Amino acid sequence: MPDSDTSPPSPAPPAPTETAANASPISSGRMALLFAVMLVTAAGNTAMQSVMPSIGTALNVSDVWISIAFSGSALLWVVCAPIWARRSDRRGRKAMMALGLVGFVVSMIACGLVLWAGLSGWLGATATLLAFAAARSLYGGFGSAAPPAVQAYVASRTPRSERTNALSLVASSFGLGTVIGPALAPLMVLPFMGFGLTGPFIGFALLGLVALILLRWRLPDDQPQFAARGVAASYDTATDTPDFDADRAHADPAHADPAPESPRAAQAKEHDADLESEPPRLKWTDMRLRPWIVAQLLGGHAQAMVLGISGFLVLDRLDLRAAPTEGAGPVGLVLMSGALASLLSQWGIIPRFKLGPRAATLWGIAAAIGGIALLSVASQIHVIALGYAIASLGFGLFRPGTTAGTSLAVTRAEQGQASGVVASIAGASFIYAPALGVWLYGLSDWYAFGLIMALCLIALGHGALKLQADKDLTREGERGG
């Protein structure tokens, strides 16, 4: 600041850099809402996975067909997630989160009713699976709108140096959901109400409806002009508003700042106006993304196979095929152990050791290899749970690492599209990998686990050679993402 009024005027401020733009973090209330959106869907999906092996056994359906029933939904997820991500750049993140929750609720209710009809004898096994696949596809088509919107909301409001921690917090909502889902699923199996094994579907549909109401009620509307418009611009004078963001500037006047606009805020608005053109379409073949996409595809397919196999492995190695209802508890226990390990990685290891994207990716896939090796030979419940937990801890590091790497590889204006790419890749991993893993597992344990280990080893080698160094990715810059 000048010492006297006779000093020459200071030069006009430069365009706001990313650091300045993100001086004001996302409020704890908004983060809690975002966390709840992801938590409910993760818990519902994991609860479903914990009871589906028992439902398949009760319907006398081959294991591989249970896995194939999810393939159509995963394919729709791959196609639709990027579409919803681009739409969130124009319609706002909140609208897409709400659409995703609606898709989740409707899909869970439809799946529960179809499976109830099948278990009650109203539908044959084949008709039940076909109807279930159709009902599940509602989640792939519409539920895929929520995760890209949440990721883009967080990424566009977080500086590069904090991106891995912020996205790992979002990912941890999945981890916590996968603890809650298997824990609550056996409690929702209510024979006296007639729902039986389909009770968790109805229960989590109701929880999804509660999350939808809270989201619509508590999160302000946002209508970003392009993918980066949700970012705050903060300046160093007391007269500037410290948290000028898209939620208040482009939406409900009740959330607008009452203070008059300062000259520097006006200059920032003019700078933003120059950037309102929509960025070019982001493709999977983009050279900036390619190393991270390859790593995600390799590790994602391995994780999908492990998840697909785990429930059937528990039933087989604990000799519970003859008592499918009793199998929900042990399967849920194993899935809970993995979920708790994922939370440890995302709430403890990443922030404690300040892991960057490359370090989290490489250490994660290395830990997953060790866990998968133990799981492949385990025959007792506590050893199975330990092996699955170690593998999940590794994937709990790997997923946020590759997600943050993808986000940091592109500009801020491309965050919405980048989140769509990440969600699409996650869906691609579940199109055929779980069914392939279960089919190979039916032939021989060693075929399935051999392929999973090979994918992880290739991912580790690829990451060591191709992924960009953390110090380069997290460097702040005016054009960084």
C-alpha positions as CSV (number, residue, x, y, z in Angstrom):
1,M,0.0,0.0,0.0
2,P,1.4,3.5,-0.8
3,D,2.5,5.7,2.2
4,S,0.8,8.9,1.0
5,D,-1.9,10.1,-1.3
6,T,0.7,11.6,-3.6
7,S,2.1,8.2,-4.6
8,P,1.5,7.1,-8.1
9,P,-1.5,4.7,-8.5
10,S,-0.7,1.0,-8.3
11,P,-0.9,-0.9,-11.5
12,A,-4.0,-2.9,-12.3
13,P,-4.0,-6.3,-10.7
14,P,-3.2,-9.3,-12.8
15,A,-5.8,-11.9,-13.7
16,P,-6.5,-13.9,-10.6
17,T,-4.4,-16.9,-10.2
18,E,-5.6,-20.2,-8.9
19,T,-4.2,-19.6,-5.4
20,A,-6.2,-16.4,-5.1
21,A,-9.2,-17.9,-6.6
22,N,-9.4,-20.6,-4.0
23,A,-8.6,-18.6,-0.8
24,S,-12.1,-19.4,0.5
25,P,-12.7,-23.1,0.9
26,I,-16.0,-25.0,0.5
27,S,-18.0,-24.5,3.7
28,S,-18.3,-27.5,6.1
29,G,-22.1,-27.5,5.6
30,R,-21.9,-27.8,1.8
31,M,-19.2,-30.4,2.1
32,A,-21.4,-32.4,4.4
33,L,-24.2,-32.3,1.8
34,L,-21.8,-33.5,-0.9
35,F,-20.5,-36.2,1.4
36,A,-24.1,-37.4,2.1
37,V,-24.9,-37.6,-1.6
38,M,-22.0,-39.9,-2.2
39,L,-22.4,-41.8,1.1
40,V,-26.0,-42.9,0.5
41,T,-25.4,-44.2,-3.0
42,A,-22.2,-46.0,-2.0
43,A,-24.0,-47.6,1.0
44,G,-26.9,-48.7,-1.1
45,N,-24.8,-50.2,-3.8
46,T,-22.6,-52.1,-1.4
47,A,-25.6,-53.3,0.6
48,M,-26.9,-54.7,-2.7
49,Q,-23.6,-56.4,-3.5
50,S,-23.6,-58.0,0.0
51,V,-27.0,-59.7,-0.6
52,M,-26.9,-60.5,-4.3
53,P,-24.8,-63.7,-4.0
54,S,-27.4,-65.0,-1.5
55,I,-30.3,-63.9,-3.8
56,G,-28.6,-65.6,-6.8
57,T,-28.2,-68.8,-4.8
58,A,-31.9,-68.6,-3.6
59,L,-33.0,-68.2,-7.2
60,N,-30.7,-71.1,-8.3
61,V,-28.9,-68.9,-10.8
62,S,-25.3,-69.3,-11.8
63,D,-22.9,-66.8,-10.3
64,V,-21.7,-65.4,-13.6
65,W,-25.3,-64.4,-14.6
66,I,-25.6,-62.3,-11.4
67,S,-22.5,-60.4,-12.5
68,I,-23.7,-60.1,-16.1
69,A,-26.9,-58.5,-14.8
70,F,-24.9,-55.5,-13.8
71,S,-23.1,-55.1,-17.1
72,G,-25.8,-53.1,-18.9
73,S,-25.9,-50.6,-16.1
74,A,-22.1,-50.2,-16.2
75,L,-22.2,-49.7,-20.0
76,L,-24.8,-47.0,-19.7
77,W,-22.7,-45.4,-17.0
78,V,-19.8,-45.2,-19.4
79,V,-21.9,-43.5,-22.1
80,C,-23.9,-41.2,-19.8
81,A,-21.5,-40.0,-17.2
82,P,-19.6,-37.6,-19.6
83,I,-22.9,-36.3,-21.0
84,W,-24.1,-35.4,-17.5
85,A,-20.7,-33.9,-16.7
86,R,-20.8,-31.6,-19.6
87,R,-24.4,-30.7,-18.8
88,S,-23.4,-29.8,-15.3
89,D,-21.2,-27.1,-16.8
90,R,-24.3,-25.5,-18.2
91,R,-27.1,-26.4,-15.8
92,G,-25.2,-26.4,-12.5
93,R,-23.7,-29.1,-10.3
94,K,-26.7,-29.2,-7.9
95,A,-29.2,-30.1,-10.7
96,M,-27.1,-33.1,-11.8
97,M,-26.6,-34.3,-8.2
98,A,-30.4,-34.2,-7.7
99,L,-30.9,-36.1,-11.0
100,G,-28.4,-38.7,-9.9
101,L,-30.2,-39.3,-6.6
102,V,-33.5,-39.6,-8.3
103,G,-32.0,-42.3,-10.6
104,F,-30.6,-44.1,-7.5
105,V,-33.9,-44.0,-5.6
106,V,-36.1,-45.2,-8.5
107,S,-33.6,-47.9,-9.5
108,M,-33.3,-49.3,-5.9
109,I,-37.1,-49.4,-5.6
110,A,-37.5,-51.1,-9.0
111,C,-34.7,-53.6,-8.3
112,G,-36.2,-54.5,-4.9
113,L,-39.7,-55.1,-6.3
114,V,-38.4,-57.2,-9.1
115,L,-36.3,-59.4,-6.9
116,W,-39.1,-59.7,-4.4
117,A,-41.4,-61.0,-7.2
118,G,-38.7,-63.5,-8.2
119,L,-38.1,-64.8,-4.7
120,S,-41.8,-65.0,-4.1
121,G,-42.3,-67.1,-7.2
122,W,-44.2,-64.6,-9.2
123,L,-41.4,-64.5,-11.8
124,G,-39.1,-67.2,-13.1
125,A,-35.4,-66.9,-12.6
126,T,-34.6,-65.7,-16.1
127,A,-37.4,-63.2,-16.1
128,T,-36.3,-61.9,-12.7
129,L,-32.7,-61.4,-13.9
130,L,-33.8,-59.6,-17.1
131,A,-36.1,-57.3,-15.2
132,F,-33.5,-56.7,-12.6
133,A,-30.9,-55.8,-15.3
134,A,-33.4,-53.3,-16.8
135,A,-34.2,-51.8,-13.4
136,R,-30.5,-51.5,-12.5
137,S,-29.9,-49.7,-15.8
138,L,-31.8,-46.8,-14.5
139,Y,-28.9,-46.2,-12.1
140,G,-26.4,-46.4,-14.9
141,G,-28.3,-44.0,-17.0
142,F,-29.4,-41.4,-14.5
143,G,-27.5,-42.2,-11.3
144,S,-24.2,-41.5,-13.2
145,A,-25.1,-37.8,-13.1
146,A,-24.2,-37.3,-9.4
147,P,-20.5,-38.4,-9.0
148,P,-19.1,-36.2,-11.8
149,A,-21.1,-33.2,-10.5
150,V,-19.8,-33.7,-6.9
151,Q,-16.2,-34.2,-8.2
152,A,-16.3,-31.1,-10.4
153,Y,-17.9,-29.0,-7.6
154,V,-15.0,-29.9,-5.3
155,A,-12.2,-29.7,-7.9
156,S,-13.2,-26.3,-9.3
157,R,-13.1,-24.9,-5.8
158,T,-9.8,-26.4,-4.6
159,P,-6.2,-25.3,-5.2
160,R,-3.8,-27.7,-6.9
161,S,-1.7,-28.4,-3.8
162,E,-4.8,-29.5,-1.9
163,R,-6.6,-31.3,-4.8
164,T,-5.5,-34.8,-3.8
165,N,-6.7,-34.3,-0.1
166,A,-10.0,-32.8,-1.2
167,L,-10.8,-35.5,-3.7
168,S,-9.7,-38.2,-1.3
169,L,-12.3,-36.8,1.2
170,V,-14.9,-37.2,-1.5
171,A,-13.7,-40.7,-2.2
172,S,-13.8,-41.5,1.5
173,S,-17.6,-40.9,1.4
174,F,-17.7,-44.0,-0.8
175,G,-15.5,-45.8,1.8
176,L,-17.7,-44.9,4.7
177,G,-20.7,-45.9,2.6
178,T,-19.2,-49.3,2.0
179,V,-18.9,-49.7,5.8
180,I,-22.5,-48.6,6.5
181,G,-24.0,-50.6,3.6
182,P,-22.9,-54.1,4.6
183,A,-23.4,-53.2,8.3
184,L,-27.1,-52.2,7.8
185,A,-28.0,-54.8,5.1
186,P,-28.4,-57.8,7.4
187,L,-30.5,-55.6,9.7
188,M,-32.8,-54.7,6.8
189,V,-33.4,-58.4,5.9
190,L,-36.9,-58.5,7.5
191,P,-38.7,-61.8,6.9
192,F,-41.7,-60.8,9.0
193,M,-42.5,-57.8,6.7
194,G,-42.3,-60.0,3.6
195,F,-39.2,-58.2,2.1
196,G,-36.6,-60.8,3.1
197,L,-33.4,-60.3,1.2
198,T,-34.9,-57.4,-0.7
199,G,-35.3,-55.3,2.4
200,P,-32.0,-53.4,1.9
201,F,-33.2,-52.2,-1.5
202,I,-36.3,-50.5,-0.1
203,G,-34.4,-49.2,3.0
204,F,-31.7,-47.5,1.1
205,A,-34.2,-46.1,-1.4
206,L,-35.8,-44.2,1.5
207,L,-32.4,-43.0,2.7
208,G,-31.7,-41.7,-0.8
209,L,-35.0,-39.8,-0.8
210,V,-34.0,-38.1,2.5
211,A,-30.6,-37.1,0.9
212,L,-32.4,-35.7,-2.1
213,I,-34.7,-33.6,0.1
214,L,-31.7,-32.2,2.0
215,L,-29.8,-31.5,-1.1
216,R,-32.7,-29.5,-2.7
217,W,-33.3,-27.7,0.5
218,R,-29.8,-26.8,1.8
219,L,-27.4,-26.5,-1.2
220,P,-27.7,-23.2,-3.1
221,D,-28.5,-23.3,-6.8
222,D,-25.5,-22.8,-9.1
223,Q,-25.6,-22.1,-12.8
224,P,-21.9,-21.9,-13.9
225,Q,-21.2,-20.2,-17.2
226,F,-18.4,-22.8,-17.9
227,A,-16.6,-25.4,-15.9
228,A,-14.5,-23.0,-13.9
229,R,-17.2,-20.5,-13.0
230,G,-17.7,-22.1,-9.6
231,V,-14.4,-20.7,-8.4
232,A,-14.1,-17.8,-5.9
233,A,-11.9,-14.8,-6.6
234,S,-10.3,-13.2,-3.5
235,Y,-8.3,-10.1,-3.3
236,D,-6.0,-8.4,-0.7
237,T,-8.0,-5.3,0.2
238,A,-10.5,-5.0,3.0
239,T,-13.2,-3.6,0.6
240,D,-13.4,-6.7,-1.6
241,T,-15.9,-9.5,-0.9
242,P,-13.9,-12.5,0.1
243,D,-16.1,-15.3,-1.2
244,F,-17.5,-14.2,-4.6
245,D,-18.7,-17.6,-6.0
246,A,-21.0,-19.0,-8.6
247,D,-23.5,-20.2,-6.0
248,R,-24.4,-16.7,-5.0
249,A,-23.5,-14.6,-8.1
250,H,-25.5,-16.7,-10.6
251,A,-28.4,-18.0,-8.6
252,D,-30.8,-17.1,-5.8
253,P,-30.6,-13.4,-4.9
254,A,-31.0,-14.4,-1.2
255,H,-27.5,-15.8,-1.3
256,A,-25.9,-12.7,-3.0
257,D,-23.5,-10.5,-1.2
258,P,-25.2,-7.2,-0.1
259,A,-21.9,-5.2,-0.2
260,P,-21.4,-3.0,-3.2
261,E,-19.0,-4.3,-5.9
262,S,-15.5,-3.0,-5.6
263,P,-13.3,-1.9,-8.6
264,R,-11.2,-4.9,-8.3
265,A,-14.2,-7.2,-8.2
266,A,-15.5,-5.5,-11.3
267,Q,-12.1,-6.2,-13.0
268,A,-12.3,-9.8,-12.0
269,K,-15.8,-10.0,-13.5
270,E,-14.5,-8.6,-16.7
271,H,-11.7,-11.1,-16.7
272,D,-14.2,-13.9,-16.2
273,A,-16.4,-12.6,-19.0
274,D,-13.5,-13.2,-21.4
275,L,-13.4,-16.8,-20.4
276,E,-17.1,-17.8,-20.9
277,S,-16.5,-19.7,-24.1
278,E,-16.9,-23.4,-23.6
279,P,-13.6,-25.3,-23.7
280,P,-13.0,-27.9,-26.4
281,R,-14.4,-31.4,-25.9
282,L,-12.1,-33.5,-23.7
283,K,-11.3,-36.9,-25.2
284,W,-9.8,-40.0,-23.6
285,T,-7.0,-39.9,-26.2
286,D,-5.8,-36.5,-24.9
287,M,-2.1,-36.8,-24.3
288,R,-2.4,-35.1,-20.9
289,L,-4.8,-37.7,-19.7
290,R,-3.6,-40.8,-21.4
291,P,-1.1,-42.0,-18.7
292,W,-3.8,-41.6,-15.9
293,I,-6.5,-43.2,-18.0
294,V,-4.4,-46.3,-18.7
295,A,-3.6,-46.6,-15.0
296,Q,-7.2,-46.2,-14.0
297,L,-8.4,-48.8,-16.6
298,L,-5.8,-51.4,-15.4
299,G,-6.3,-50.9,-11.7
300,G,-10.1,-50.4,-12.1
301,H,-10.6,-53.7,-13.9
302,A,-8.5,-55.5,-11.2
303,Q,-10.6,-53.9,-8.4
304,A,-13.9,-54.7,-10.2
305,M,-12.9,-58.4,-10.5
306,V,-11.9,-58.6,-6.8
307,L,-15.3,-57.0,-5.8
308,G,-17.2,-59.4,-8.1
309,I,-15.5,-62.5,-6.8
310,S,-15.4,-61.6,-3.1
311,G,-19.0,-62.5,-2.2
312,F,-19.0,-65.9,-3.9
313,L,-15.5,-66.6,-2.5
314,V,-16.9,-66.2,1.0
315,L,-19.8,-68.5,0.4
316,D,-17.5,-71.2,-1.1
317,R,-14.7,-71.1,1.4
318,L,-17.0,-71.0,4.4
319,D,-19.3,-73.7,2.9
320,L,-22.4,-71.5,3.0
321,R,-23.9,-72.3,-0.4
322,A,-26.6,-74.4,1.2
323,A,-27.7,-71.6,3.5
324,P,-27.8,-68.4,1.3
325,T,-29.6,-66.3,3.9
326,E,-26.8,-67.0,6.4
327,G,-24.2,-65.8,3.9
328,A,-25.2,-62.2,3.9
329,G,-23.6,-61.6,7.3
330,P,-20.1,-63.0,6.5
331,V,-20.1,-61.3,3.1
332,G,-21.0,-58.1,4.7
333,L,-18.3,-58.5,7.3
334,V,-15.6,-58.9,4.6
335,L,-16.9,-55.9,2.7
336,M,-16.9,-53.8,5.9
337,S,-13.3,-54.7,6.6
338,G,-12.3,-53.5,3.1
339,A,-14.3,-50.3,3.6
340,L,-12.7,-49.5,6.9
341,A,-9.3,-50.0,5.3
342,S,-10.3,-47.7,2.5
343,L,-11.2,-45.0,5.0
344,L,-7.9,-45.5,6.7
345,S,-6.1,-44.8,3.5
346,Q,-8.2,-41.7,2.6
347,W,-8.7,-40.2,6.0
348,G,-5.4,-41.1,7.5
349,I,-2.6,-42.1,5.1
350,I,-3.1,-39.6,2.3
351,P,-3.4,-36.5,4.5
352,R,-0.9,-37.7,7.1
353,F,1.9,-38.3,4.6
354,K,0.7,-35.6,2.1
355,L,0.8,-38.1,-0.7
356,G,0.5,-36.6,-4.2
357,P,-1.3,-38.3,-7.1
358,R,1.7,-40.3,-8.4
359,A,2.8,-41.5,-4.9
360,A,-0.8,-42.5,-3.9
361,T,-1.3,-44.4,-7.2
362,L,2.0,-46.4,-7.0
363,W,1.9,-47.2,-3.3
364,G,-1.8,-48.0,-3.6
365,I,-1.4,-50.6,-6.4
366,A,1.6,-52.1,-4.6
367,A,-0.4,-52.6,-1.4
368,A,-3.3,-54.0,-3.5
369,I,-1.0,-56.7,-4.9
370,G,-0.1,-57.9,-1.4
371,G,-3.7,-58.0,-0.3
372,I,-4.8,-59.9,-3.4
373,A,-2.1,-62.5,-3.0
374,L,-3.3,-63.2,0.6
375,L,-7.0,-63.3,-0.5
376,S,-6.2,-65.8,-3.1
377,V,-5.1,-68.4,-0.5
378,A,-7.3,-67.5,2.4
379,S,-9.7,-70.1,3.7
380,Q,-10.9,-68.7,7.1
381,I,-13.1,-65.7,7.6
382,H,-10.5,-63.6,9.4
383,V,-7.8,-64.3,6.8
384,I,-10.3,-63.5,4.0
385,A,-11.2,-60.3,5.7
386,L,-7.5,-59.3,6.2
387,G,-6.6,-60.0,2.6
388,Y,-9.6,-58.1,1.3
389,A,-8.8,-55.2,3.7
390,I,-5.2,-54.9,2.5
391,A,-6.3,-54.9,-1.1
392,S,-9.0,-52.3,-0.4
393,L,-6.5,-50.1,1.4
394,G,-4.4,-50.2,-1.7
395,F,-7.2,-49.4,-4.0
396,G,-8.3,-46.7,-1.5
397,L,-5.0,-45.0,-2.2
398,F,-5.0,-45.8,-5.9
399,R,-8.4,-44.3,-6.8
400,P,-8.0,-40.8,-5.3
401,G,-4.4,-40.7,-6.7
402,T,-5.5,-41.4,-10.3
403,T,-8.6,-39.1,-9.9
404,A,-6.5,-36.2,-8.6
405,G,-3.9,-36.8,-11.3
406,T,-6.6,-36.6,-14.0
407,S,-7.9,-33.4,-12.5
408,L,-4.5,-31.8,-12.2
409,A,-3.6,-32.7,-15.8
410,V,-6.2,-30.4,-17.3
411,T,-7.2,-26.7,-16.9
412,R,-9.8,-25.4,-14.5
413,A,-12.2,-24.8,-17.3
414,E,-12.1,-28.6,-18.1
415,Q,-12.8,-29.9,-14.6
416,G,-16.4,-30.8,-15.4
417,Q,-15.3,-32.8,-18.4
418,A,-12.4,-34.4,-16.5
419,S,-14.8,-35.6,-13.8
420,G,-17.0,-37.1,-16.5
421,V,-14.0,-39.0,-17.9
422,V,-13.1,-40.3,-14.4
423,A,-16.7,-41.5,-13.8
424,S,-16.9,-43.0,-17.3
425,I,-13.7,-45.0,-16.7
426,A,-15.0,-46.2,-13.4
427,G,-18.1,-47.5,-15.2
428,A,-16.0,-49.1,-17.9
429,S,-14.3,-51.2,-15.3
430,F,-17.6,-52.8,-14.4
431,I,-19.0,-53.6,-17.9
432,Y,-17.4,-57.1,-18.2
433,A,-14.6,-57.3,-15.6
434,P,-16.8,-58.7,-12.7
435,A,-18.5,-61.2,-14.9
436,L,-15.1,-62.3,-16.4
437,G,-13.6,-62.6,-13.0
438,V,-16.5,-64.7,-11.7
439,W,-16.4,-66.9,-14.8
440,L,-12.7,-67.5,-14.4
441,Y,-13.2,-68.1,-10.7
442,G,-15.8,-70.7,-11.6
443,L,-13.1,-72.5,-13.7
444,S,-10.3,-72.1,-11.2
445,D,-9.3,-69.7,-8.4
446,W,-5.9,-69.4,-9.9
447,Y,-7.2,-68.3,-13.3
448,A,-9.1,-65.4,-11.8
449,F,-6.4,-64.3,-9.3
450,G,-3.7,-64.7,-11.9
451,L,-5.4,-62.3,-14.2
452,I,-6.0,-59.8,-11.4
453,M,-2.4,-59.9,-10.3
454,A,-1.2,-59.5,-13.9
455,L,-3.3,-56.3,-14.3
456,C,-2.0,-54.9,-11.0
457,L,1.6,-55.6,-11.9
458,I,1.2,-54.0,-15.4
459,A,-0.5,-50.9,-13.7
460,L,2.5,-50.6,-11.3
461,G,5.1,-50.8,-14.1
462,H,3.1,-48.3,-16.3
463,G,2.7,-45.9,-13.4
464,A,6.4,-46.0,-12.5
465,L,7.4,-45.2,-16.1
466,K,4.6,-42.8,-17.3
467,L,2.9,-40.9,-14.5
468,Q,4.0,-37.3,-14.1
469,A,6.0,-36.3,-10.9
470,D,4.0,-34.9,-8.0
471,K,6.1,-31.8,-7.7
472,D,5.2,-30.9,-11.3
473,L,1.5,-31.8,-11.0
474,T,0.9,-29.8,-7.8
475,R,2.7,-26.6,-8.9
476,E,0.4,-23.6,-8.7
477,G,-0.1,-21.7,-12.0
478,E,-2.4,-19.3,-13.6
479,R,-3.7,-21.8,-16.2
480,G,-3.6,-24.9,-14.0
481,G,-6.6,-27.0,-13.3
